[in-house]
């Protein structure tokens, strides 16, 4: 059996079969009945319907992966709060309705826009997601994507593994591991539209009485924008949540990513992203055939960041 490090490396390198722990085969829709746990109140299950994958706890939709060919890019929606069962992200919302929940994208890549606008400017196209290992506590979503304009060759590819993990009744998270590879020589110009991002639900943001906070305890857009941080989070009291009614969503940035002290692009309207290309002095380049490996964690939690112990979650995660 391969250890976790080897499994992650093989998957990101594109060797899908080698990346599967315990010898479990890739799962198409026809194999799901043999692979997923039996539905139950405390069991996580997963299913696939064409280009959409759904992860459920009992009858609650915890997370989904959407990758239709018409989309600008694939994205995760929803990501449900552990107590409310209501998504902590918005699929689309003003202002900037092109932000879709939890996503990986970028503008100004070899002159293309893989973040916003019509697909003719650039599109991140899934080759077709698949389910990996599914247990009663976790489910893997696996995909390979091409970054290209319609009718043109890809300029980049990415290989991604998205793992939805139930932790306890008050916490759950999504781990995202991506290998981003240049097919041709790539240049990314200075842009605030990069790379991995979360668009929070409108009831979590400061305008609704919520808080935007980073790992240094700084509050709000003015204090967190352009600052380094291990994580940023939104949290607020939500309708239908028992106890104090508070739920939150946090985005964690791994220090092993190429931009160790990455600065954050934050907005009080609900957008957070460790954005390496917004703060560069000269274009970033990646030679053909070269790759970067990226890791992020998105945590859904009940209570405040202190209640969820986000700092301990982060410190444990970066040691794995």
N, C-alpha and C positions, 0 to 999 in steps of 0.2 A: 504493500500500500504506500502511495506517495504521501509525503507530509504536506501540510497546507501550503507552504511556500512553493513547493514544486508544482502543486496543482494550480495555484494562481499563475505562476510563470508560464506553464504550458498553455493555459487557456488564453492568456493575453498575447502569447506568441502566435495564436491562431490554430494550435493543435487541439481542436475541440475534443476529439476522442480521448486524448491523453489527459485532458483536464478533468475528466469525470471521476470523482472519488468512488471507491468501492465497486468499480466496474459497472456502474449502472449505465444502461444505454441511453442515448438521446431519446427524448420523449416527444413523439408526435401526438396528435389528438387521439389516435387509436390506442396508444399505450397508456393513457392516463388512468384508466380504470384499474390497471395492475400496479400503478406506481404511487398514486396519491393516497394519503390516509383516509380512512372512512370519515365522513362528515360527523361533527360533534360540536357541542358547545365550546369545548376547550381545545379543539383541534384546528390547526391551520390546514387548508386545502387549496389546491391550485388547479385551474383549468385553462384551456386555450380554445379560442374560437377564431380561426383564421389569423389575422394580424394582431389580435388583442388577447392579452393574458390577464386573468383575474386571480387574485389571492384573497381568500376569505377566512374568517374566523367564525365558525358556526355559519350563520346566514348574513354576517356583516362583511361587506366588501372592504378589506383592509387596504389593498393597493391594486393598481392596474397598470399595465404597460400597453401603450397605444402606438402603433407603427404603420398606419395605412400609407400606401404609396402617394396619396394626395397631400400628406402632411408636409410641413416645412422641415420638421425633424421629429423623431420619436421622443416620447416623454412619459413620465410616470404620473398618473392621476387615476383615482384619488390617492391620498395617504391619510387614513382615518385616525382621529384621536383615540387614545386607548380607552377613554371613558364615555365620550360622546358618540363615537361611531361616525362622526361627521368629519369630512375632509378638512385638514389643516392647511391645505393649499387650494388655490383657485385654478380652474382649467383655463379661464380667460376672464379678464376683468379690466375695467378702465382705471387709470390710464394705461396705455401700452398693452392692449389685449393680445399682442403676439407673444407675451410671456405665458408659457404653458406649464404651470405647476412645478415640476422638478425636471430639469432638462440640461443637456450638454450641447452647446452650439457656439458659433463664433462668426463675427463679421470680419470683412477686409482680409480674407484668405485668398491670396493670389487674385485679388480684385473681385472676388465673389462675396456675396452676403449670405451666410449660412445661419443667420439669426432672425432676420425679419424681412418683410416684403414678399413679393410673389416668388414662386419656386423657380422662375426663370433666372433669378439673380443668383441662385444656388440652393441646393437641397441636400439634406442628409437622409439618404435612402436606406432603409433597412432591407437586408437580404431575406428577412423572415425570422422572427424570434422563435426560440424554442425554450421549453422548460428543461431545467437541469434537475438536480436532486431536490426532492420534495419530502419533508418530514412533517411531523405534527407541530414543529416549532419554527421551521424555516423553509423558504422556497427560493430557488435560483431561477432567474430569467437571463437567458443568454442570447446575444445578438451580434451580428456583424453589419456594419454600415459603410456606405460609400458617400463621400462628399463630392458632389459633382453638379454641374449644370445639365439640364435636360439635353440629351443627345450628345453629350461630350464625355470624355474620359474622366475618371475620378482623379482629383488632385490629392485627396487624403482618404484614408480609411480609419475606422475605429472598431475595435473588438471590445465588447463590454459584458461584464457580469454584474447583475443587480440581485442582491440577496435580501429578501424581506425576512426579518427575524423578530419573533416574539420573545420578549425578555421577561416581563412580569405583567401584572394587571395594570400597571401605571406607566410602562415604558415599552416601546418597540422601535426598531430602527431599520433603515435601508442602507446597506453597504454597496457602494458603486466602485468598481474597478475597471479602468479603461486603458487600453493601449491605443494611442493615437499615432498613426504612421503616415509619413509623407510618401506619396506615390511618385511625385515629381518634386523638384526643388520647390519649397514652399516659403513664402514670405507673408507674415501677418503684420499689417500696419497698426499703428496706435489706434485702439478702439476701446470704448467702454463696454462693448458687447462681447464679453468673454468671461469664463468658459462655462463652468458649472454653476447653476443658479437655482434658487427657490423663490417662488412667488407665493407669499402667504395668503391665507383666506382673509377677506376684508374685516372680519370681526376680531382679528388678532392684532391689528395694526394700531399705531398711536392715535390715529384719527377716531378710532372706535374706543379709545381708552386703554389700549394695550401698550406694551413696551417693546421697543427694539433695544437689545442689549448685547454687548460683546463679552468675550472671556475676561477682559480687564475691568468689567463692571461699568463701562461707559454706556450712557443711555442716549438713544436717539440718533438721528441721521447726522447731525452736525458733529457729534462727538465720535462717531464710529466710521464715518466716510474717510477713505484714504488711510486708514490705520491698519496695522497688522493685528491679527487676532487668531487664536486657536479655533474659535467658533463665534458665530453670531446667532441670535435667536429672537423670535417674536413670541409673546405669550399674553394671555388675557383671560378674563372671566368669560365663559361661554354659556349660552343657553343650554339647558338640559344636562349639564355636567354635575354630578353629585358632589357633596362636600363643599369646598370653597369655590368650585366651579371653574377652576383655572386649568387650561391646557396650553401647550406650546409646541413649537417646532424649531429645531436647531439644525444648522448646517456646520459640520466639522471639517476642517481642512488638514490633510495629513502633511507633516513636515518633510516627508520623503519625496513629495512632489517636486518638480524641477525648480519651482519658485518658493524657496523655503520660507521667506518672510513676506509672503504675498499680501498685498494691500487689498482691502475690501471695498467694493462698491455697494453702498447701502442706501436705502430709501425708506422714508417714513411711510410711504404708500404700500410697502409690503414686499420689496425686492431686496434680496441679499445675494452677493456673489463674491468669492475671492477672485479678483479680476486682474490677472497678471499683465494684460496688454493695455489697460487704461493708464498705466503709470510708467510706461517705458519711454526712454529718450530716443531710441532708434528702433527700426523694425526688427522683429524676431524672425529668425530663419531656421528652417529644418531641412537638411539635405535629403534628397530622394533615398528611400530605403531606411531612413532613420526613424526612431520612434521615441515617444515619451510615455511613461507609465504614470497614471493618475489614480488617486484614491480619495474618496469622500465618504462621509457618513451623514445621513439625515435622521435625526432622532425626534420621535413623537413622544410627548410626555405629559403627565398630569402634574399640576402644581407649578411651582416656580422653578427656575434653573437650579436653585439650591436644593429644593425638594427632590428633583430628579438626579442630583449629583452629576451634572454635566461635566464638571472638571475631572471627576474620577473616570467617567466613561471615556473621555478624551485620552487621559493618561494610559488607561489600559489598552485602548484601541491602538495607539501609536507604538506600543510594544509588540504587537502581533505581526 
